[in-house]
Amino acid sequence: MEPTKPLTKNTRKKVTVTGSASNNEPMQEDRYARIAIAAYYKAQERGFQPGHELDDWLAAEAEVNNEYYQ
C-alpha cells in the first residue's frame, strides 16, 4: 500500500498496548504493522538502497519489541 503523501517520523503514533494473552492476535497484527512502518522509514532514511531490507526489518523489530515489552 503506497501512502498518498510523504510520511515522516512525526506521523507515527504511540500505542498503549493492553489486552489479555488469550486475545493476542490483534496485538500481533498491530505489532507487525508497526514493524513494517518502522522498516519503511529506515529504508527511506538510506534512500531505499537495495540489499539492506533484512537489516531494516530486524532493527525495526527490535525497536517495536522494546516498546511493547518494556
Biopython code that builds the backbone (N, CA, C, O; Angstrom):
import numpy as np
from Bio.PDB.StructureBuilder import StructureBuilder

atoms = [
    (1, "MET", "N", (0.850, -1.166, 0.000)),
    (1, "MET", "CA", (0.000, 0.000, 0.000)),
    (1, "MET", "C", (0.900, 1.234, 0.000)),
    (1, "MET", "O", (1.761, 1.373, 0.868)),
    (2, "GLU", "N", (0.706, 2.118, -0.958)),
    (2, "GLU", "CA", (1.525, 3.312, -1.048)),
    (2, "GLU", "C", (0.814, 4.482, -0.368)),
    (2, "GLU", "O", (-0.392, 4.662, -0.537)),
    (3, "PRO", "N", (1.555, 5.267, 0.393)),
    (3, "PRO", "CA", (0.947, 6.426, 1.025)),
    (3, "PRO", "C", (0.628, 7.491, -0.012)),
    (3, "PRO", "O", (1.291, 7.575, -1.046)),
    (4, "THR", "N", (-0.378, 8.298, 0.259)),
    (4, "THR", "CA", (-0.765, 9.342, -0.674)),
    (4, "THR", "C", (0.024, 10.612, -0.457)),
    (4, "THR", "O", (0.057, 11.466, -1.343)),
    (5, "LYS", "N", (0.656, 10.767, 0.685)),
    (5, "LYS", "CA", (1.511, 11.918, 0.937)),
    (5, "LYS", "C", (2.774, 11.415, 1.628)),
    (5, "LYS", "O", (2.770, 10.338, 2.225)),
    (6, "PRO", "N", (3.840, 12.180, 1.549)),
    (6, "PRO", "CA", (5.089, 11.728, 2.168)),
    (6, "PRO", "C", (4.907, 11.475, 3.659)),
    (6, "PRO", "O", (4.257, 12.249, 4.362)),
    (7, "LEU", "N", (5.490, 10.383, 4.123)),
    (7, "LEU", "CA", (5.422, 10.041, 5.527)),
    (7, "LEU", "C", (6.652, 10.570, 6.235)),
    (7, "LEU", "O", (7.747, 10.591, 5.673)),
    (8, "THR", "N", (6.465, 10.989, 7.448)),
    (8, "THR", "CA", (7.584, 11.439, 8.263)),
    (8, "THR", "C", (7.518, 10.717, 9.590)),
    (8, "THR", "O", (6.517, 10.081, 9.920)),
    (9, "LYS", "N", (8.583, 10.820, 10.336)),
    (9, "LYS", "CA", (8.592, 10.192, 11.653)),
    (9, "LYS", "C", (7.495, 10.768, 12.547)),
    (9, "LYS", "O", (7.006, 10.086, 13.448)),
    (10, "ASN", "N", (7.110, 12.019, 12.302)),
    (10, "ASN", "CA", (6.081, 12.655, 13.121)),
    (10, "ASN", "C", (4.696, 12.086, 12.882)),
    (10, "ASN", "O", (3.790, 12.323, 13.682)),
    (11, "THR", "N", (4.504, 11.333, 11.784)),
    (11, "THR", "CA", (3.188, 10.772, 11.516)),
    (11, "THR", "C", (2.955, 9.471, 12.268)),
    (11, "THR", "O", (1.835, 8.961, 12.301)),
    (12, "ARG", "N", (4.017, 8.927, 12.877)),
    (12, "ARG", "CA", (3.847, 7.709, 13.662)),
    (12, "ARG", "C", (3.100, 8.026, 14.942)),
    (12, "ARG", "O", (3.226, 9.123, 15.486)),
    (13, "LYS", "N", (2.332, 7.084, 15.416)),
    (13, "LYS", "CA", (1.611, 7.311, 16.666)),
    (13, "LYS", "C", (2.056, 6.294, 17.694)),
    (13, "LYS", "O", (2.398, 5.158, 17.364)),
    (14, "LYS", "N", (2.045, 6.716, 18.930)),
    (14, "LYS", "CA", (2.350, 5.814, 20.031)),
    (14, "LYS", "C", (1.076, 5.066, 20.387)),
    (14, "LYS", "O", (-0.011, 5.643, 20.403)),
    (15, "VAL", "N", (1.217, 3.804, 20.667)),
    (15, "VAL", "CA", (0.071, 2.973, 21.008)),
    (15, "VAL", "C", (0.337, 2.346, 22.362)),
    (15, "VAL", "O", (1.400, 1.771, 22.594)),
    (16, "THR", "N", (-0.631, 2.459, 23.249)),
    (16, "THR", "CA", (-0.546, 1.773, 24.523)),
    (16, "THR", "C", (-1.095, 0.378, 24.334)),
    (16, "THR", "O", (-2.223, 0.199, 23.875)),
    (17, "VAL", "N", (-0.301, -0.603, 24.687)),
    (17, "VAL", "CA", (-0.683, -1.987, 24.477)),
    (17, "VAL", "C", (-1.374, -2.501, 25.722)),
    (17, "VAL", "O", (-0.812, -2.485, 26.818)),
    (18, "THR", "N", (-2.606, -2.959, 25.535)),
    (18, "THR", "CA", (-3.359, -3.570, 26.619)),
    (18, "THR", "C", (-4.031, -4.811, 26.064)),
    (18, "THR", "O", (-4.143, -4.968, 24.848)),
    (19, "GLY", "N", (-4.465, -5.662, 26.915)),
    (19, "GLY", "CA", (-5.169, -6.847, 26.463)),
    (19, "GLY", "C", (-4.705, -8.073, 27.214)),
    (19, "GLY", "O", (-3.747, -8.030, 27.985)),
    (20, "SER", "N", (-5.396, -9.156, 26.976)),
    (20, "SER", "CA", (-5.049, -10.399, 27.653)),
    (20, "SER", "C", (-4.293, -11.309, 26.699)),
    (20, "SER", "O", (-4.344, -11.128, 25.483)),
    (21, "ALA", "N", (-3.605, -12.269, 27.245)),
    (21, "ALA", "CA", (-2.834, -13.200, 26.429)),
    (21, "ALA", "C", (-3.751, -14.048, 25.545)),
    (21, "ALA", "O", (-3.333, -14.491, 24.475)),
    (22, "SER", "N", (-4.986, -14.278, 25.973)),
    (22, "SER", "CA", (-5.905, -15.103, 25.188)),
    (22, "SER", "C", (-6.395, -14.389, 23.935)),
    (22, "SER", "O", (-6.802, -15.045, 22.976)),
    (23, "ASN", "N", (-6.364, -13.074, 23.924)),
    (23, "ASN", "CA", (-6.821, -12.304, 22.767)),
    (23, "ASN", "C", (-5.625, -11.578, 22.170)),
    (23, "ASN", "O", (-5.647, -10.355, 22.039)),
    (24, "ASN", "N", (-4.596, -12.305, 21.812)),
    (24, "ASN", "CA", (-3.314, -11.748, 21.419)),
    (24, "ASN", "C", (-3.215, -11.419, 19.937)),
    (24, "ASN", "O", (-2.338, -10.648, 19.549)),
    (25, "GLU", "N", (-4.073, -11.970, 19.099)),
    (25, "GLU", "CA", (-3.937, -11.798, 17.654)),
    (25, "GLU", "C", (-4.022, -10.345, 17.197)),
    (25, "GLU", "O", (-3.180, -9.941, 16.395)),
    (26, "PRO", "N", (-4.980, -9.525, 17.650)),
    (26, "PRO", "CA", (-4.993, -8.123, 17.216)),
    (26, "PRO", "C", (-3.720, -7.380, 17.614)),
    (26, "PRO", "O", (-3.244, -6.526, 16.866)),
    (27, "MET", "N", (-3.170, -7.696, 18.779)),
    (27, "MET", "CA", (-1.934, -7.045, 19.195)),
    (27, "MET", "C", (-0.789, -7.449, 18.267)),
    (27, "MET", "O", (0.064, -6.620, 17.950)),
    (28, "GLN", "N", (-0.757, -8.694, 17.830)),
    (28, "GLN", "CA", (0.299, -9.154, 16.933)),
    (28, "GLN", "C", (0.165, -8.498, 15.560)),
    (28, "GLN", "O", (1.171, -8.164, 14.933)),
    (29, "GLU", "N", (-1.060, -8.312, 15.093)),
    (29, "GLU", "CA", (-1.272, -7.632, 13.815)),
    (29, "GLU", "C", (-0.789, -6.201, 13.895)),
    (29, "GLU", "O", (-0.150, -5.706, 12.965)),
    (30, "ASP", "N", (-1.089, -5.523, 15.006)),
    (30, "ASP", "CA", (-0.647, -4.142, 15.207)),
    (30, "ASP", "C", (0.879, -4.099, 15.286)),
    (30, "ASP", "O", (1.502, -3.207, 14.711)),
    (31, "ARG", "N", (1.473, -5.037, 15.979)),
    (31, "ARG", "CA", (2.927, -5.108, 16.121)),
    (31, "ARG", "C", (3.575, -5.278, 14.753)),
    (31, "ARG", "O", (4.541, -4.587, 14.429)),
    (32, "TYR", "N", (3.047, -6.189, 13.957)),
    (32, "TYR", "CA", (3.579, -6.427, 12.614)),
    (32, "TYR", "C", (3.482, -5.164, 11.756)),
    (32, "TYR", "O", (4.430, -4.822, 11.048)),
    (33, "ALA", "N", (2.364, -4.483, 11.815)),
    (33, "ALA", "CA", (2.181, -3.253, 11.041)),
    (33, "ALA", "C", (3.172, -2.184, 11.486)),
    (33, "ALA", "O", (3.729, -1.468, 10.653)),
    (34, "ARG", "N", (3.391, -2.073, 12.777)),
    (34, "ARG", "CA", (4.342, -1.080, 13.286)),
    (34, "ARG", "C", (5.760, -1.406, 12.853)),
    (34, "ARG", "O", (6.534, -0.502, 12.537)),
    (35, "ILE", "N", (6.111, -2.685, 12.834)),
    (35, "ILE", "CA", (7.440, -3.085, 12.373)),
    (35, "ILE", "C", (7.601, -2.715, 10.898)),
    (35, "ILE", "O", (8.632, -2.175, 10.497)),
    (36, "ALA", "N", (6.590, -3.004, 10.103)),
    (36, "ALA", "CA", (6.651, -2.698, 8.668)),
    (36, "ALA", "C", (6.821, -1.198, 8.436)),
    (36, "ALA", "O", (7.605, -0.789, 7.581)),
    (37, "ILE", "N", (6.102, -0.390, 9.180)),
    (37, "ILE", "CA", (6.208, 1.066, 9.030)),
    (37, "ILE", "C", (7.591, 1.546, 9.450)),
    (37, "ILE", "O", (8.204, 2.355, 8.754)),
    (38, "ALA", "N", (8.081, 1.057, 10.570)),
    (38, "ALA", "CA", (9.411, 1.455, 11.039)),
    (38, "ALA", "C", (10.485, 1.030, 10.038)),
    (38, "ALA", "O", (11.431, 1.778, 9.794)),
    (39, "ALA", "N", (10.349, -0.159, 9.461)),
    (39, "ALA", "CA", (11.320, -0.631, 8.468)),
    (39, "ALA", "C", (11.268, 0.255, 7.217)),
    (39, "ALA", "O", (12.302, 0.537, 6.611)),
    (40, "TYR", "N", (10.089, 0.681, 6.840)),
    (40, "TYR", "CA", (9.947, 1.595, 5.704)),
    (40, "TYR", "C", (10.715, 2.886, 5.957)),
    (40, "TYR", "O", (11.443, 3.359, 5.084)),
    (41, "TYR", "N", (10.555, 3.455, 7.142)),
    (41, "TYR", "CA", (11.262, 4.694, 7.465)),
    (41, "TYR", "C", (12.774, 4.499, 7.457)),
    (41, "TYR", "O", (13.513, 5.388, 7.034)),
    (42, "LYS", "N", (13.228, 3.358, 7.915)),
    (42, "LYS", "CA", (14.661, 3.071, 7.894)),
    (42, "LYS", "C", (15.162, 3.001, 6.453)),
    (42, "LYS", "O", (16.226, 3.533, 6.137)),
    (43, "ALA", "N", (14.405, 2.354, 5.590)),
    (43, "ALA", "CA", (14.776, 2.277, 4.181)),
    (43, "ALA", "C", (14.757, 3.664, 3.541)),
    (43, "ALA", "O", (15.631, 3.999, 2.742)),
    (44, "GLN", "N", (13.770, 4.453, 3.894)),
    (44, "GLN", "CA", (13.651, 5.801, 3.359)),
    (44, "GLN", "C", (14.854, 6.652, 3.771)),
    (44, "GLN", "O", (15.378, 7.420, 2.965)),
    (45, "GLU", "N", (15.287, 6.515, 5.017)),
    (45, "GLU", "CA", (16.421, 7.298, 5.519)),
    (45, "GLU", "C", (17.703, 7.015, 4.737)),
    (45, "GLU", "O", (18.549, 7.901, 4.613)),
    (46, "ARG", "N", (17.861, 5.820, 4.217)),
    (46, "ARG", "CA", (19.074, 5.492, 3.462)),
    (46, "ARG", "C", (18.831, 5.513, 1.958)),
    (46, "ARG", "O", (19.642, 4.993, 1.192)),
    (47, "GLY", "N", (17.725, 6.106, 1.531)),
    (47, "GLY", "CA", (17.460, 6.299, 0.106)),
    (47, "GLY", "C", (16.992, 5.051, -0.617)),
    (47, "GLY", "O", (17.154, 4.956, -1.834)),
    (48, "PHE", "N", (16.420, 4.094, 0.092)),
    (48, "PHE", "CA", (15.885, 2.853, -0.473)),
    (48, "PHE", "C", (16.936, 2.060, -1.261)),
    (48, "PHE", "O", (16.605, 1.388, -2.237)),
    (49, "GLN", "N", (18.178, 2.139, -0.841)),
    (49, "GLN", "CA", (19.228, 1.350, -1.495)),
    (49, "GLN", "C", (18.956, -0.126, -1.250)),
    (49, "GLN", "O", (18.690, -0.521, -0.115)),
    (50, "PRO", "N", (19.017, -0.952, -2.296)),
    (50, "PRO", "CA", (18.731, -2.379, -2.129)),
    (50, "PRO", "C", (19.826, -3.100, -1.349)),
    (50, "PRO", "O", (20.972, -2.655, -1.287)),
    (51, "GLY", "N", (19.440, -4.218, -0.762)),
    (51, "GLY", "CA", (20.391, -5.069, -0.071)),
    (51, "GLY", "C", (20.399, -4.922, 1.439)),
    (51, "GLY", "O", (21.145, -5.625, 2.121)),
    (52, "HIS", "N", (19.586, -4.024, 1.975)),
    (52, "HIS", "CA", (19.562, -3.795, 3.415)),
    (52, "HIS", "C", (18.182, -4.053, 4.019)),
    (52, "HIS", "O", (17.910, -3.654, 5.151)),
    (53, "GLU", "N", (17.326, -4.711, 3.268)),
    (53, "GLU", "CA", (15.950, -4.904, 3.707)),
    (53, "GLU", "C", (15.871, -5.687, 5.013)),
    (53, "GLU", "O", (15.116, -5.320, 5.913)),
    (54, "LEU", "N", (16.636, -6.751, 5.117)),
    (54, "LEU", "CA", (16.605, -7.560, 6.336)),
    (54, "LEU", "C", (17.143, -6.770, 7.519)),
    (54, "LEU", "O", (16.587, -6.842, 8.614)),
    (55, "ASP", "N", (18.221, -6.016, 7.311)),
    (55, "ASP", "CA", (18.767, -5.183, 8.383)),
    (55, "ASP", "C", (17.723, -4.169, 8.862)),
    (55, "ASP", "O", (17.561, -3.952, 10.063)),
    (56, "ASP", "N", (17.016, -3.552, 7.906)),
    (56, "ASP", "CA", (15.967, -2.588, 8.259)),
    (56, "ASP", "C", (14.879, -3.270, 9.084)),
    (56, "ASP", "O", (14.442, -2.741, 10.107)),
    (57, "TRP", "N", (14.444, -4.448, 8.631)),
    (57, "TRP", "CA", (13.368, -5.160, 9.322)),
    (57, "TRP", "C", (13.782, -5.552, 10.743)),
    (57, "TRP", "O", (13.024, -5.360, 11.694)),
    (58, "LEU", "N", (14.984, -6.099, 10.875)),
    (58, "LEU", "CA", (15.428, -6.549, 12.197)),
    (58, "LEU", "C", (15.623, -5.380, 13.159)),
    (58, "LEU", "O", (15.306, -5.496, 14.343)),
    (59, "ALA", "N", (16.134, -4.269, 12.671)),
    (59, "ALA", "CA", (16.289, -3.089, 13.522)),
    (59, "ALA", "C", (14.923, -2.545, 13.935)),
    (59, "ALA", "O", (14.723, -2.163, 15.088)),
    (60, "ALA", "N", (13.986, -2.514, 12.987)),
    (60, "ALA", "CA", (12.634, -2.043, 13.294)),
    (60, "ALA", "C", (11.953, -2.976, 14.285)),
    (60, "ALA", "O", (11.268, -2.520, 15.201)),
    (61, "GLU", "N", (12.140, -4.279, 14.104)),
    (61, "GLU", "CA", (11.552, -5.254, 15.008)),
    (61, "GLU", "C", (12.091, -5.075, 16.428)),
    (61, "GLU", "O", (11.337, -5.164, 17.397)),
    (62, "ALA", "N", (13.373, -4.828, 16.546)),
    (62, "ALA", "CA", (13.973, -4.611, 17.865)),
    (62, "ALA", "C", (13.389, -3.367, 18.527)),
    (62, "ALA", "O", (13.102, -3.380, 19.724)),
    (63, "GLU", "N", (13.211, -2.294, 17.758)),
    (63, "GLU", "CA", (12.627, -1.064, 18.305)),
    (63, "GLU", "C", (11.201, -1.298, 18.792)),
    (63, "GLU", "O", (10.842, -0.905, 19.902)),
    (64, "VAL", "N", (10.396, -1.940, 17.955)),
    (64, "VAL", "CA", (8.990, -2.171, 18.309)),
    (64, "VAL", "C", (8.900, -3.122, 19.498)),
    (64, "VAL", "O", (8.103, -2.897, 20.409)),
    (65, "ASN", "N", (9.709, -4.179, 19.501)),
    (65, "ASN", "CA", (9.703, -5.098, 20.645)),
    (65, "ASN", "C", (10.075, -4.378, 21.921)),
    (65, "ASN", "O", (9.501, -4.651, 22.975)),
    (66, "ASN", "N", (11.018, -3.468, 21.846)),
    (66, "ASN", "CA", (11.410, -2.694, 23.015)),
    (66, "ASN", "C", (10.234, -1.880, 23.544)),
    (66, "ASN", "O", (10.041, -1.779, 24.755)),
    (67, "GLU", "N", (9.450, -1.302, 22.638)),
    (67, "GLU", "CA", (8.265, -0.538, 23.054)),
    (67, "GLU", "C", (7.209, -1.439, 23.665)),
    (67, "GLU", "O", (6.605, -1.083, 24.677)),
    (68, "TYR", "N", (6.977, -2.599, 23.069)),
    (68, "TYR", "CA", (5.919, -3.499, 23.509)),
    (68, "TYR", "C", (6.239, -4.219, 24.803)),
    (68, "TYR", "O", (5.354, -4.447, 25.628)),
    (69, "TYR", "N", (7.493, -4.575, 24.984)),
    (69, "TYR", "CA", (7.833, -5.467, 26.083)),
    (69, "TYR", "C", (8.686, -4.809, 27.150)),
    (69, "TYR", "O", (9.453, -5.485, 27.836)),
    (70, "GLN", "N", (8.563, -3.503, 27.295)),
    (70, "GLN", "CA", (9.319, -2.793, 28.336)),
    (70, "GLN", "C", (8.789, -3.133, 29.703)),
    (70, "GLN", "O", (9.300, -2.631, 30.704)),
]
sb = StructureBuilder()
sb.init_structure("model")
sb.init_model(0)
sb.init_chain("A")
sb.init_seg("    ")
for serial, (resi, resn, name, xyz) in enumerate(atoms, 1):
    if name == "N":
        sb.init_residue(resn, " ", resi, " ")
    sb.init_atom(name, np.array(xyz, "f"), 0.0, 1.0, " ", f" {name:<3s}", serial, name[0])
structure = sb.get_structure()
